């Protein structure tokens, strides 16, 4: 899953007079200070309330990682359930009894034992950088085996602002990545065909390059951050597990093939800020049953929604052109409502839409291409919002009715029999 909200919860354990706290924080710099040195302290009331105590230091680390409750609630939490029970819940392969567990804890053996049962979340790998601008760096590669990675916000006291081409290309270990607000661009092929499941985007992200998440088949949902303006070509193409995407109102451009062949994607809501959707953008998204088009869109490109599962469609008045095959072979499509403003319908736009029953064409229409309704056997009538005279002025390809069953055009002032 790709999301904007922070993740990685805390694992809290307490037992009688001992407190063990293991913070499961993705790549937190201070994590080793907590987990590599198991801290055993007496839980007397004075020690807990003292803000210079180790408990308070750990509480502050927890806040940095996203814990949003009070210090008092934190103290109550770590005094709760049996530490041994919680530990066994997280590490089911630990087979010793509670007495042995306490001994292992005291003798420092517990951490070593646990590392064989959990995924590494510390940064054991190496990042490589290159100068990108006078005051920033680009991340060029990563050489580790970690599953959970936090991209550093700074290197040599300068911002890390870009994830470079192919930085995590074909990485089959990576599971979750956290981006800082300093990252403003993810360049082409950055996570191409990787095993990534989740990305926590920073609020500084403006642009995602071509194929940056191409064929990342473990991704199930995407929530893009507010501020992003452009998604590059084939960015999420062939992400076979992707079932949801949320676009922010800052988005302006979605390039060609961006979500090509995302067969589990169910619904999209294009915000009013988007002015351009590239060719084949949602081509072969066969589960895409609900499409909402924004008010900023003027042209729907070639094959944009070809082969989608949409059932009912509204084309808003700002759209002036439906390009070739833009809704070709949408075999579940039953009804189309087109608001006044559309001027051009390209070739084969609604061809092979075998369930299409009703459609209206606006009086603003000026041109109809070839085979627009080809092989549509259910659609018998077209409702036209203009007059018979206006219908006659529309430029129509000689094959616009090719292999269709349309027999009448119902105009405002009468009916035309074809």
C-alpha positions as CSV (number, residue, x, y, z in Angstrom):
1,X,0.0,0.0,0.0
2,X,1.2,3.5,-0.7
3,X,-0.1,6.1,1.7
4,X,0.7,9.5,3.2
5,X,0.0,8.8,6.9
6,X,2.9,7.7,9.1
7,X,3.2,4.0,10.1
8,X,5.2,1.5,12.1
9,X,3.7,1.2,15.6
10,X,5.3,0.7,18.9
11,X,5.9,-2.6,20.6
12,X,5.4,-2.0,24.4
13,X,6.2,-4.6,27.0
14,X,6.1,-4.4,30.8
15,X,6.4,-6.9,33.7
16,X,6.2,-6.0,37.4
17,X,9.2,-3.9,38.3
18,X,10.8,-4.1,34.8
19,X,10.0,-2.1,31.7
20,X,11.2,-3.2,28.2
21,X,10.3,-0.9,25.3
22,X,11.1,-1.8,21.7
23,X,10.2,0.9,19.2
24,X,9.3,-0.5,15.8
25,X,10.2,2.7,14.0
26,X,11.2,2.6,10.3
27,X,14.8,3.4,10.1
28,X,14.7,5.9,13.0
29,X,18.3,7.1,13.7
30,X,17.9,6.6,17.4
31,X,16.4,3.1,17.2
32,X,19.7,1.3,17.9
33,X,20.0,3.3,21.2
34,X,16.7,1.7,22.3
35,X,16.8,-1.8,20.9
36,X,20.4,-2.7,21.0
37,X,20.8,-2.0,24.7
38,X,17.8,-3.4,26.5
39,X,17.1,-1.0,29.4
40,X,15.9,-2.4,32.7
41,X,14.8,0.1,35.3
42,X,12.8,0.2,38.5
43,X,9.3,1.5,37.8
44,X,8.9,3.5,40.9
45,X,6.6,6.5,40.7
46,X,9.4,9.1,41.0
47,X,11.4,7.7,38.2
48,X,8.4,7.6,35.9
49,X,7.5,11.2,36.5
50,X,11.0,12.6,36.4
51,X,11.4,14.1,32.9
52,X,15.1,13.4,33.0
53,X,14.4,9.6,33.3
54,X,15.1,7.1,30.6
55,X,11.3,6.5,30.3
56,X,10.9,10.2,29.3
57,X,13.7,10.0,26.8
58,X,12.0,7.0,25.2
59,X,8.7,8.8,25.3
60,X,10.3,11.7,23.3
61,X,11.6,9.2,20.7
62,X,8.1,7.8,20.4
63,X,6.7,11.3,19.8
64,X,9.2,11.8,17.0
65,X,8.0,8.5,15.4
66,X,4.4,9.6,15.5
67,X,3.0,8.8,19.0
68,X,0.5,11.5,19.6
69,X,-0.7,11.0,23.2
70,X,0.3,12.4,26.6
71,X,3.3,11.3,28.7
72,X,0.8,10.1,31.4
73,X,-1.0,7.9,28.8
74,X,2.4,6.5,27.7
75,X,3.2,5.5,31.2
76,X,-0.1,3.8,31.7
77,X,0.4,1.9,28.5
78,X,3.8,0.5,29.4
79,X,2.5,-0.6,32.8
80,X,-0.2,-2.7,31.2
81,X,-0.1,-6.2,29.8
82,X,2.5,-8.9,30.6
83,X,5.7,-8.3,28.8
84,X,6.3,-12.0,28.3
85,X,2.8,-12.4,26.7
86,X,3.4,-9.5,24.4
87,X,6.9,-10.7,23.5
88,X,5.6,-14.1,22.6
89,X,2.9,-12.6,20.5
90,X,5.4,-10.7,18.4
91,X,8.0,-13.5,18.3
92,X,6.0,-16.8,18.2
93,X,9.1,-18.9,17.6
94,X,10.4,-18.1,21.1
95,X,9.6,-21.3,23.0
96,X,11.0,-20.6,26.5
97,X,8.9,-20.2,29.6
98,X,8.4,-16.9,31.4
99,X,11.1,-17.5,34.0
100,X,13.7,-18.2,31.3
101,X,12.4,-15.2,29.3
102,X,13.2,-12.9,32.3
103,X,16.7,-14.5,32.6
104,X,17.3,-14.0,28.9
105,X,16.2,-10.4,29.2
106,X,18.5,-9.7,32.2
107,X,21.5,-11.4,30.5
108,X,21.0,-9.5,27.3
109,X,20.2,-12.6,25.2
110,X,16.7,-11.6,24.3
111,X,17.5,-9.1,21.6
112,X,19.8,-11.5,19.8
113,X,17.1,-14.2,19.9
114,X,14.5,-11.8,18.6
115,X,16.4,-10.7,15.5
116,X,16.0,-14.1,13.9
117,X,12.2,-13.7,14.0
118,X,11.6,-10.2,12.7
119,X,12.4,-8.1,9.7
120,X,15.3,-5.7,9.9
121,X,14.0,-2.1,10.2
122,X,17.4,-0.4,10.8
123,X,19.4,1.1,8.0
124,X,22.1,-1.5,7.5
125,X,22.6,-0.6,3.8
126,X,24.4,2.3,2.2
127,X,23.0,5.2,0.3
128,X,25.0,6.8,-2.5
129,X,24.6,10.4,-3.4
130,X,25.6,12.9,-6.1
131,X,25.5,16.7,-6.2
132,X,22.2,17.8,-7.8
133,X,22.2,21.5,-7.3
134,X,24.3,24.1,-5.4
135,X,22.4,23.3,-2.2
136,X,21.0,19.8,-2.6
137,X,21.9,16.1,-3.3
138,X,20.3,13.4,-5.4
139,X,20.1,9.8,-4.0
140,X,21.6,7.6,-6.8
141,X,21.5,4.1,-5.3
142,X,20.9,1.9,-2.2
143,X,22.9,-1.2,-1.5
144,X,21.2,-2.7,1.5
145,X,18.9,-5.6,2.3
146,X,16.5,-3.7,4.6
147,X,12.7,-4.0,4.2
148,X,11.8,-0.7,5.9
149,X,13.8,2.3,4.8
150,X,13.7,6.0,5.6
151,X,15.3,8.2,3.0
152,X,17.6,10.7,4.8
153,X,16.4,14.3,4.7
154,X,20.0,15.6,4.7
155,X,23.5,14.6,3.5
156,X,26.5,16.7,4.5
157,X,24.1,19.3,5.9
158,X,22.4,19.7,2.5
159,X,18.9,18.6,1.6
160,X,18.4,15.3,-0.3
161,X,15.8,16.5,-2.7
162,X,15.6,13.9,-5.5
163,X,15.4,10.1,-5.7
164,X,17.4,9.4,-8.8
165,X,16.8,7.0,-11.8
166,X,16.8,3.4,-10.9
167,X,17.8,3.9,-7.3
168,X,15.8,0.9,-6.1
169,X,15.3,-0.8,-9.5
170,X,14.4,-4.5,-9.2
171,X,15.0,-4.4,-5.4
172,X,13.2,-7.6,-4.2
173,X,13.7,-7.0,-0.4
174,X,12.2,-3.5,0.0
175,X,8.8,-3.4,1.6
176,X,8.2,0.2,2.9
177,X,9.9,3.5,2.2
178,X,9.4,6.8,4.1
179,X,10.2,10.0,2.2
180,X,11.1,13.3,3.9
181,X,9.4,16.5,3.0
182,X,12.6,17.5,1.3
183,X,12.1,15.1,-1.6
184,X,10.5,17.0,-4.4
185,X,11.0,14.6,-7.3
186,X,11.1,10.8,-7.9
187,X,12.8,10.2,-11.2
188,X,12.3,7.5,-13.8
189,X,12.6,3.8,-12.9
190,X,13.3,4.7,-9.2
191,X,11.3,1.7,-7.9
192,X,10.9,-0.2,-11.2
193,X,9.7,-3.8,-10.6
194,X,10.6,-3.7,-6.9
195,X,8.8,-5.6,-4.2
196,X,7.7,-2.4,-2.5
197,X,4.3,-2.4,-0.8
198,X,4.1,1.0,0.9
199,X,5.4,4.5,0.5
200,X,4.9,7.3,2.9
201,X,5.2,10.4,0.7
202,X,6.5,13.7,2.0
203,X,4.6,16.9,1.4
204,X,7.3,18.3,-0.8
205,X,6.8,15.9,-3.7
206,X,6.0,17.7,-7.0
207,X,6.8,15.3,-9.7
208,X,7.0,11.5,-10.3
209,X,9.0,10.4,-13.3
210,X,8.3,7.8,-16.0
211,X,8.0,4.2,-14.8
212,X,9.0,5.2,-11.3
213,X,6.7,2.4,-9.8
214,X,6.3,0.3,-12.9
215,X,5.2,-3.2,-12.3
216,X,5.3,-2.9,-8.5
217,X,2.8,-5.7,-8.0
218,X,2.6,-5.6,-4.2
219,X,1.2,-2.1,-4.1
220,X,-2.5,-2.1,-3.3
221,X,-3.4,1.6,-2.8
222,X,-2.0,5.0,-3.5
223,X,-2.7,8.3,-1.8
224,X,-0.7,11.0,-3.5
225,X,0.4,14.0,-1.4
226,X,-1.1,17.4,-1.7
227,X,1.4,19.4,-3.8
228,X,2.1,16.9,-6.5
229,X,1.6,18.3,-10.0
230,X,2.7,15.7,-12.5
231,X,2.7,11.9,-12.7
232,X,5.0,10.6,-15.5
233,X,4.3,8.1,-18.2
234,X,3.8,4.5,-17.1
235,X,4.4,5.5,-13.5
236,X,2.1,2.8,-12.1
237,X,1.7,0.7,-15.2
238,X,1.2,-3.0,-14.7
239,X,0.8,-2.7,-10.9
240,X,-1.5,-5.7,-10.8
241,X,-2.4,-5.4,-7.1
242,X,-3.4,-1.7,-7.2
243,X,-7.1,-1.3,-6.4
244,X,-7.4,2.4,-5.3
245,X,-5.8,5.7,-6.1
246,X,-6.6,9.1,-4.6
247,X,-5.5,12.3,-6.6
248,X,-5.0,15.6,-4.7
249,X,-6.4,18.9,-6.1
250,X,-2.8,20.1,-6.9
251,X,-2.4,17.5,-9.7
252,X,-2.3,19.0,-13.2
253,X,-1.0,16.3,-15.6
254,X,-1.2,12.5,-15.8
255,X,1.0,11.2,-18.6
256,X,0.4,8.4,-21.0
257,X,0.0,4.8,-19.9
258,X,0.3,5.9,-16.2
259,X,-2.1,3.2,-14.9
260,X,-2.1,0.9,-17.9
261,X,-3.2,-2.6,-17.2
262,X,-4.0,-2.0,-13.5
263,X,-6.7,-4.7,-13.6
264,X,-7.9,-4.3,-10.0
265,X,-8.3,-0.5,-10.0
266,X,-11.9,0.1,-9.1
267,X,-12.6,3.9,-9.1
268,X,-11.0,7.2,-10.0
269,X,-12.0,10.8,-9.3
270,X,-10.0,13.2,-11.6
271,X,-9.8,16.5,-9.7
272,X,-10.7,19.8,-11.4
273,X,-7.0,20.8,-11.4
274,X,-6.1,18.1,-14.0
275,X,-5.9,19.6,-17.6
276,X,-4.4,16.6,-19.4
277,X,-4.7,12.8,-19.4
278,X,-2.2,11.1,-21.7
279,X,-3.0,8.4,-24.2
280,X,-3.8,4.9,-22.8
281,X,-3.6,6.2,-19.3
282,X,-6.2,3.8,-17.9
283,X,-6.2,1.4,-20.8
284,X,-7.2,-2.2,-19.8
285,X,-8.2,-1.3,-16.2
286,X,-11.0,-3.9,-16.5
287,X,-12.3,-3.4,-12.9
288,X,-12.6,0.4,-13.3
289,X,-16.3,0.7,-12.9
290,X,-16.6,4.3,-11.7
291,X,-15.0,7.3,-13.5
292,X,-15.5,10.9,-12.4
293,X,-14.0,13.5,-14.7
294,X,-13.0,16.9,-13.4
295,X,-13.9,20.4,-14.7
296,X,-10.4,21.2,-15.9
297,X,-10.1,18.5,-18.5
298,X,-10.5,19.5,-22.1
299,X,-9.3,16.5,-24.2
300,X,-9.5,12.8,-23.4
301,X,-6.6,11.3,-25.4
302,X,-6.4,8.2,-27.5
303,X,-7.4,4.9,-25.8
304,X,-7.4,6.5,-22.4
305,X,-10.2,4.3,-21.0
306,X,-10.1,1.5,-23.6
307,X,-11.2,-1.8,-22.1
308,X,-12.3,-0.4,-18.8
309,X,-15.2,-1.7,-16.7
310,X,-17.2,1.6,-16.5
311,X,-21.0,1.2,-16.5
312,X,-22.3,4.8,-16.6
313,X,-20.4,7.8,-18.0
314,X,-20.8,11.6,-17.8
315,X,-18.7,13.7,-20.1
316,X,-18.6,17.2,-18.5
317,X,-19.0,20.4,-20.6
318,X,-15.4,21.4,-20.4
319,X,-14.4,18.4,-22.6
320,X,-14.2,19.4,-26.2
321,X,-12.7,16.3,-27.7
322,X,-12.9,12.5,-27.3
323,X,-9.9,11.2,-29.2
324,X,-9.6,7.9,-31.1
325,X,-10.8,4.8,-29.2
326,X,-11.0,6.7,-25.9
327,X,-13.7,4.3,-24.6
328,X,-13.3,1.5,-27.1
329,X,-14.4,-2.0,-25.9
330,X,-15.9,-0.8,-22.6
331,X,-18.1,-3.9,-22.6
332,X,-20.0,-3.0,-19.4
333,X,-20.9,0.6,-20.5
334,X,-24.7,1.0,-20.6
335,X,-25.3,4.8,-20.7
336,X,-23.5,7.9,-21.7
337,X,-24.5,11.5,-20.9
338,X,-22.5,14.2,-22.7
339,X,-22.9,17.8,-21.6
340,X,-23.0,20.6,-24.1
341,X,-19.4,21.6,-25.1
342,X,-18.1,18.5,-26.9
343,X,-17.1,19.3,-30.5
344,X,-15.1,16.2,-31.7
345,X,-15.7,12.5,-31.4
346,X,-12.8,10.6,-32.9
347,X,-12.6,7.2,-34.6
348,X,-14.0,4.1,-32.8
349,X,-14.6,6.0,-29.6
350,X,-17.5,3.8,-28.5
351,X,-16.9,0.8,-30.8
352,X,-17.3,-2.6,-29.2
353,X,-19.3,-1.2,-26.3
354,X,-21.7,-4.2,-26.6
355,X,-24.0,-3.2,-23.7
356,X,-24.5,0.4,-24.7
357,X,-28.2,1.3,-24.6
358,X,-28.5,5.1,-24.4
359,X,-26.4,8.1,-25.4
360,X,-27.1,11.8,-26.1
361,X,-25.1,14.0,-28.4
362,X,-24.9,17.8,-27.7
363,X,-25.7,20.5,-30.2
364,X,-22.1,21.8,-29.8
365,X,-20.9,18.7,-31.8
366,X,-19.0,19.5,-35.0
367,X,-17.3,16.3,-36.1
368,X,-18.0,12.5,-35.8
369,X,-15.2,10.1,-36.8
370,X,-15.2,6.6,-38.4
371,X,-16.8,3.6,-36.7
372,X,-17.8,5.5,-33.6
373,X,-20.4,2.9,-32.7
374,X,-19.1,-0.1,-34.5
375,X,-20.4,-3.5,-33.4
376,X,-22.9,-2.0,-31.0
377,X,-26.1,-4.1,-31.5
378,X,-28.2,-2.9,-28.6
379,X,-28.0,0.9,-29.3
380,X,-30.9,1.7,-31.7
381,X,-31.5,5.4,-31.2
382,X,-29.3,8.5,-30.6
383,X,-30.8,11.5,-28.7
384,X,-29.5,14.7,-30.2
385,X,-29.9,18.0,-28.3
386,X,-30.1,20.1,-31.4
387,X,-32.4,20.5,-34.4
388,X,-32.6,18.5,-37.6
389,X,-30.9,21.3,-39.4
390,X,-28.0,21.4,-36.9
391,X,-27.6,17.7,-37.2
392,X,-27.1,18.1,-40.9
393,X,-24.3,20.5,-40.4
394,X,-22.2,18.1,-38.4
395,X,-19.2,16.6,-40.4
396,X,-19.6,12.9,-40.3
397,X,-17.2,10.2,-41.6
398,X,-18.8,8.1,-44.3
399,X,-18.3,5.0,-42.0
400,X,-19.5,6.6,-38.8
401,X,-22.3,4.0,-38.5
402,X,-20.1,1.1,-39.5
403,X,-21.5,-2.2,-38.3
404,X,-24.0,-0.7,-35.8
405,X,-27.7,-1.0,-35.3
406,X,-28.6,2.7,-35.0
407,X,-31.7,3.5,-37.0
408,X,-32.9,6.9,-35.8
409,X,-31.7,10.2,-34.6
410,X,-34.1,11.9,-32.2
411,X,-33.8,15.7,-32.5
412,X,-35.5,18.5,-30.6
413,X,-37.8,19.2,-33.6
414,X,-38.3,15.8,-35.1
415,X,-36.8,12.3,-35.9
416,X,-34.3,11.4,-38.6
417,X,-34.5,7.8,-39.9
418,X,-31.2,6.4,-41.1
